[in-house]
Amino acid sequence: MFATTRLFLLSLLASTAALADRAPPDTAALAAQVAQPVQAWRRDFHAHPELGNREFRTAELVAGHLRGLGLEVRTGIAHTGVAGVLRGGRPGPRLALRADMDALPVTERVDLPFASKVVAEYRGRQTGVMHACGHDAHTAILMGVAQALTSIRTKLPGEVMFIFQPAEEGPPDGEEGGAEMMLAEGLFRDFQPDAVLGLHVIAGMPSDTIAVRPGPFMAAGDSFRIRVIGRQSHGSRPWDGIDPIVAAADIISSAQALVSRQTDLTRAPVVLSFGAINGGIRSNIIPESVELIGTIRTFEPDMRDKVFAGLRGVAEHVAAAHGARVETQIPDEQGYPVTRNDPALTARLRPSLARAAGGKVIEIPPITGSEDFSFYGQHAPALFFFVGATPPGPDVRSAPTNHSPEFFVDEAALPLGTRALLQASLDFLSGGAGPAAR
């Protein structure tokens, strides 16, 4: 009798242990365990920002952390990129998670004990450097997620690649970089993911809220360059030359009709903005040429091509009307494609995001900002989402935007982002979550 009872108890204990082993991990507890280091990493990166393709210190700290976790680590991808692979203890799918590491040529005006004092050269000028788009938060969050998932490695199904990417804001002039270069250098050659996830902190949205949408999420981003060429003359005798400044001003004004009068905005948003006008050196000299640079944001390929062609036509014909000519680069380099969230993956993991945010997940209209996360979506189903970075309150919408010298990240966004990326990752790897789970 005692032997039978003993066998029954041993069997019961074994069954209980097996059930416990299969129980889903406590995401909130995992996120809480890494909350303090995530905050410390973020503050350190914020105080020591680095421009695109120059993220040497950041990459070294990231690689050291991943090696300390026992991951398979590859460095030097697209100059300073780092990738680490975690092999789970059980069979399952492959998942890639991405964070960007680069800062911006912006002089910080936020009163923080860890505010950036870094100065660097950008396009031949000395400038302050600041994490004015929150990439410090993204890097710290992904380091925390890597640590949390490694802590349950034996129970984890599948494999996870952690991608720490340089130059999301674009590489320096004359260089290549970013997501496209990482992929070209074989990032997914030996690790083809079944899905890719990423997040971005965003100002003007409460730090207890997540935003997402299926399909087109962020715009294609293209830059252009137009050189208007006239004939130099004395400022007191403009009739002796051809004034490229007046021609350039007319081009800028006429180009606005491409969006306001020639584009069907009921289909999708389009933005055309001139960002700089360079020409001339003295008040009484009409220069020989003026350079215009700017950006075009679109969501549909045919609308993108139509704006390119229209801007070329406006530049050429308006310049000709002034007796000037133009040299155009439209676009002047390959831009970022549309960031598209795979509809099935979005439907499947939106409940995961809702669990992490206590139900505070909203669907937002398409965003005219662009992201080179879009390149990963050309290789696997992708999901990109926003995490609010502004303290909740009546003034949330008036917060300084990303890329502003006053950009501020409410650190409540850090645990929310960590929980969200963890929950989505665990649900995807286990085959759980929403209606698209199979």
C-alpha positions in Angstrom: 0.0 0.0 0.0 2.7 2.4 1.0 4.7 1.6 -2.2 1.6 2.3 -4.3 1.0 5.5 -2.5 4.6 6.5 -3.0 4.4 5.8 -6.7 1.2 7.8 -7.0 2.8 10.8 -5.2 5.9 10.6 -7.4 3.8 10.4 -10.5 1.7 13.4 -9.3 4.8 15.4 -8.6 6.2 14.6 -12.0 2.9 15.6 -13.7 2.8 18.8 -11.7 6.4 19.6 -12.7 5.6 18.9 -16.3 2.6 21.2 -16.2 4.6 23.9 -14.6 7.3 23.5 -17.2 4.7 24.0 -19.9 3.1 27.0 -18.2 3.4 30.2 -20.1 6.2 32.5 -18.7 5.1 35.4 -16.6 5.9 38.3 -19.0 5.3 41.0 -16.4 7.7 39.3 -14.0 10.4 38.8 -16.7 10.1 42.5 -17.7 10.3 43.6 -14.1 13.5 41.7 -13.7 15.3 43.7 -16.4 13.6 47.1 -15.7 16.5 48.5 -13.8 19.2 47.6 -16.2 17.1 48.7 -19.2 16.7 52.2 -17.6 20.5 52.3 -16.8 21.4 51.3 -20.4 19.1 53.9 -21.9 20.5 56.7 -19.8 24.0 55.7 -20.6 23.3 55.6 -24.4 21.5 58.9 -24.1 24.5 60.5 -22.5 26.9 59.0 -25.2 25.0 59.3 -28.5 26.8 58.4 -31.8 25.9 59.2 -35.4 25.1 56.7 -38.1 27.9 54.3 -39.0 29.8 55.6 -36.0 28.1 53.7 -33.2 31.4 52.1 -32.0 30.9 52.5 -28.3 27.2 51.5 -28.4 28.0 48.4 -30.6 30.8 47.3 -28.2 28.5 47.5 -25.2 25.7 45.6 -27.0 28.0 42.9 -28.2 29.5 42.5 -24.8 26.1 42.1 -23.2 25.0 39.5 -25.8 28.2 37.5 -25.4 27.7 37.6 -21.6 24.3 36.0 -22.1 26.0 33.2 -24.0 24.5 34.1 -27.4 26.0 33.5 -30.8 27.2 37.0 -31.7 28.2 38.6 -35.0 29.6 42.1 -35.2 30.7 44.6 -37.9 27.7 44.0 -40.0 27.1 47.2 -42.1 30.0 48.8 -40.3 28.8 48.7 -36.7 25.8 46.4 -36.7 25.5 43.6 -34.1 23.4 40.4 -34.3 23.0 37.8 -31.6 21.1 34.5 -31.9 19.4 32.7 -29.0 18.7 29.0 -29.5 15.7 27.9 -27.4 15.6 24.6 -25.7 12.6 23.4 -27.7 11.8 23.3 -31.4 9.8 26.2 -32.8 9.8 29.1 -35.3 12.5 31.6 -36.0 11.9 35.2 -34.9 13.9 38.4 -35.5 13.7 41.5 -33.3 15.3 44.8 -34.3 16.4 47.9 -32.6 18.3 50.9 -34.1 21.3 52.5 -32.4 22.1 55.8 -34.1 21.5 59.3 -32.9 20.9 62.6 -34.7 22.9 65.8 -35.4 20.8 67.8 -32.9 21.9 69.8 -29.9 20.0 68.7 -26.8 17.9 71.3 -24.9 16.3 69.0 -22.3 17.4 69.5 -18.7 18.4 65.9 -17.7 21.2 64.7 -15.5 22.2 62.4 -18.3 21.7 64.9 -21.2 24.1 64.7 -24.1 27.1 67.0 -24.2 28.5 65.2 -27.3 29.7 67.3 -30.2 30.7 65.8 -33.6 31.2 66.8 -37.2 28.3 66.3 -39.6 28.5 67.4 -43.2 31.6 69.5 -42.5 30.0 71.3 -39.5 30.4 70.9 -35.8 27.0 70.0 -34.2 25.6 68.6 -31.0 24.6 65.0 -31.1 21.4 63.7 -29.4 19.2 60.7 -29.2 16.3 62.9 -30.5 14.4 60.0 -31.9 14.5 57.5 -29.0 16.9 54.9 -30.5 18.6 54.8 -27.1 15.3 53.5 -25.7 15.0 50.9 -28.5 18.5 49.6 -27.9 18.1 49.3 -24.2 14.7 47.6 -24.5 16.0 45.0 -26.9 19.0 44.3 -24.6 16.5 43.7 -21.8 14.3 41.4 -24.0 17.4 39.4 -24.9 18.3 39.0 -21.2 14.7 38.1 -20.3 14.4 35.5 -23.0 17.8 34.0 -22.3 16.7 33.5 -18.7 14.1 31.0 -19.9 16.2 29.5 -22.7 15.5 25.9 -21.8 11.8 26.4 -21.9 11.9 28.6 -25.0 10.6 27.2 -28.3 12.3 28.2 -31.5 15.2 30.7 -32.1 15.5 34.4 -31.8 17.8 36.9 -33.6 18.4 40.2 -31.9 19.3 42.8 -34.5 21.1 46.0 -33.4 21.2 48.2 -36.5 23.2 51.3 -37.3 22.3 54.3 -39.4 18.5 54.1 -39.5 18.5 57.8 -39.9 20.7 57.4 -43.0 24.4 56.9 -43.4 26.9 59.8 -43.9 27.2 61.2 -47.4 29.1 58.9 -49.6 28.6 55.8 -47.4 26.2 52.9 -47.3 24.5 51.6 -44.2 21.4 50.7 -42.3 19.0 47.8 -42.7 19.5 47.4 -46.4 23.3 47.0 -46.0 22.9 44.6 -43.1 20.6 42.4 -45.3 23.0 42.7 -48.3 25.9 41.5 -46.1 24.0 38.3 -45.3 22.1 39.1 -42.0 19.5 36.5 -42.9 21.7 34.2 -44.9 21.9 31.5 -42.2 18.8 32.6 -40.2 15.7 33.1 -42.3 13.1 34.4 -39.8 9.4 33.5 -39.9 8.6 37.0 -38.7 10.4 40.3 -37.8 9.2 42.6 -35.0 10.2 46.1 -34.1 9.0 49.1 -32.0 9.5 52.9 -31.9 8.9 55.3 -29.1 6.8 58.3 -30.3 6.2 61.7 -28.8 2.7 63.1 -28.5 1.2 59.7 -27.5 0.7 58.7 -23.8 3.4 56.5 -22.4 0.8 53.9 -21.3 -0.4 53.4 -24.9 0.6 51.4 -28.0 -0.3 52.2 -31.5 -0.4 49.9 -34.6 -2.2 49.4 -37.8 -2.3 46.6 -40.4 -1.0 47.2 -44.0 0.7 50.5 -44.8 2.0 52.0 -41.6 4.8 54.4 -42.4 5.5 56.1 -45.7 8.1 55.5 -48.3 10.7 58.2 -47.9 12.7 59.6 -50.8 15.0 62.7 -51.0 15.6 64.9 -54.1 18.1 67.4 -55.2 17.5 70.1 -57.8 20.3 72.5 -59.0 19.0 75.6 -60.7 21.6 77.1 -63.0 21.4 80.7 -64.2 24.1 83.3 -65.1 25.9 85.3 -62.4 25.6 89.1 -62.4 25.8 92.2 -60.2 22.8 92.6 -57.9 22.2 96.1 -59.2 21.9 94.8 -62.8 19.8 91.6 -62.8 19.1 91.9 -66.5 22.7 91.2 -67.3 22.3 87.7 -66.0 19.8 84.9 -65.2 18.6 84.9 -61.6 18.5 81.3 -60.3 17.1 82.4 -56.9 13.9 83.8 -58.4 13.6 80.7 -60.6 14.2 78.5 -57.6 11.5 80.3 -55.6 9.1 79.8 -58.5 9.9 76.1 -58.7 9.2 75.8 -54.9 5.9 77.6 -55.3 4.7 75.7 -58.4 5.7 72.3 -57.0 3.0 72.7 -54.3 0.3 72.1 -56.9 1.7 68.6 -57.5 0.2 67.6 -54.2 -2.7 70.0 -53.7 -4.1 69.9 -57.3 -2.6 66.9 -59.1 -2.7 64.0 -56.6 -5.7 62.1 -55.5 -5.3 62.4 -51.8 -8.4 60.3 -51.2 -6.3 57.3 -52.1 -3.4 57.9 -49.8 -1.4 60.8 -48.3 1.4 62.4 -50.2 3.9 65.0 -48.8 6.5 67.0 -50.8 8.7 69.3 -48.7 11.7 71.4 -49.5 14.2 71.2 -46.6 17.1 73.5 -47.7 17.9 76.2 -50.2 21.7 76.8 -50.8 23.0 79.5 -53.0 24.7 82.9 -53.0 27.3 84.4 -50.8 26.8 88.2 -50.9 23.9 90.7 -50.9 24.9 92.4 -54.2 25.8 89.3 -56.2 23.2 87.2 -58.0 24.8 83.7 -57.9 25.3 81.3 -60.8 23.3 78.5 -59.2 21.0 77.5 -56.3 20.6 74.0 -54.9 17.2 72.8 -53.5 16.9 69.6 -51.5 13.8 68.0 -50.0 11.8 64.9 -49.3 8.8 63.1 -50.8 6.6 60.8 -48.8 4.1 58.4 -50.4 2.3 55.1 -49.7 1.5 53.8 -53.2 4.2 53.0 -55.9 2.3 54.6 -58.8 1.7 57.8 -56.8 5.4 57.8 -55.9 6.4 57.6 -59.6 3.9 60.3 -60.5 5.3 62.8 -58.0 8.9 62.0 -59.2 7.9 62.7 -62.8 5.8 65.8 -61.9 8.6 67.4 -59.9 11.1 66.9 -62.7 8.6 68.5 -65.2 7.9 71.5 -62.9 11.7 72.0 -62.3 12.6 71.9 -66.0 9.7 74.0 -67.4 9.6 76.6 -64.7 13.4 77.1 -64.9 13.1 77.4 -68.7 10.5 80.1 -68.4 13.1 82.1 -66.5 15.8 81.3 -69.0 17.6 79.0 -66.5 18.2 75.3 -66.6 18.2 72.5 -64.0 20.1 69.4 -63.1 17.8 67.1 -61.2 18.3 64.0 -59.0 14.8 62.9 -58.3 15.2 60.8 -56.2 18.8 61.5 -55.5 19.3 58.0 -53.9 17.3 54.9 -53.1 14.9 55.8 -50.4 13.0 53.7 -47.8 10.1 51.6 -49.0 6.7 51.8 -47.3 6.7 50.1 -43.9 3.9 47.6 -44.2 2.6 45.5 -41.3 1.6 42.0 -42.4 -2.2 41.9 -41.8 -2.2 38.3 -40.5 0.7 38.8 -38.2 -0.8 42.1 -36.9 -4.1 40.4 -36.2 -2.4 37.6 -34.5 -0.2 39.7 -32.2 -2.4 42.7 -31.5 -3.9 40.8 -28.5 -0.4 40.3 -27.2 0.3 44.1 -27.4 -3.1 44.7 -25.6 -2.1 42.3 -22.8 1.1 44.2 -22.3 -0.5 47.6 -22.3 -3.6 46.7 -20.2 -5.8 47.0 -23.2 -4.5 50.5 -24.3 -3.8 49.7 -28.0 -5.1 52.1 -30.6 -5.2 51.9 -34.4 -3.8 55.0 -36.0 -3.9 56.5 -39.6 -0.8 56.0 -41.8 2.3 57.9 -40.6 4.1 60.1 -43.2 7.4 59.5 -41.4 9.5 56.7 -42.9 11.6 53.8 -41.5 14.2 51.5 -42.9 12.6 48.7 -40.9 10.6 48.4 -44.1 13.5 46.5 -45.7 13.1 43.6 -43.2 9.5 43.4 -44.3 10.7 42.5 -47.8 12.2 39.3 -46.4 9.6 38.1 -43.9 6.2 39.0 -42.4 6.8 42.1 -40.3 5.1 44.0 -37.5 6.2 47.5 -36.4 4.4 49.4 -33.6 4.7 52.6 -31.6 5.1 53.0 -27.9 3.9 56.3 -26.4 6.8 58.4 -25.0 4.9 61.4 -23.4 3.5 61.5 -19.9 -0.3 61.1 -20.0 -2.2 64.3 -19.5 -4.1 67.1 -21.3 -1.0 68.5 -23.0 0.2 65.2 -24.4 -0.4 66.2 -28.0 1.7 69.4 -27.6 4.9 67.6 -26.6 8.0 68.3 -28.7 8.2 65.8 -31.5 10.8 63.2 -32.4 13.8 64.9 -33.9 13.3 68.1 -31.8 16.1 69.3 -29.4 13.4 69.2 -26.7 12.3 65.6 -27.5 11.8 63.8 -24.2 11.1 60.1 -23.4 9.0 59.4 -20.4 10.8 56.4 -18.9 7.4 54.7 -18.3 7.7 53.8 -22.0 10.7 51.5 -21.2 8.8 48.8 -19.2 5.8 49.1 -21.5 8.0 48.5 -24.6 9.9 45.7 -22.9 6.6 43.9 -21.9 5.1 44.4 -25.4 8.1 43.0 -27.3 8.4 40.2 -24.8 4.7 39.3 -24.9 4.6 39.4 -28.7 7.7 37.3 -29.0 6.6 34.6 -26.6 3.2 34.4 -28.1 4.6 34.1 -31.6 7.2 31.5 -30.6 4.6 29.4 -28.8 2.1 29.6 -31.6 -0.4 31.5 -29.4 -2.1 34.9 -29.3 -4.8 36.1 -31.6 -7.1 34.7 -34.3 -4.3 34.2 -36.9 -2.5 31.8 -34.7 -2.1 28.4 -36.2 
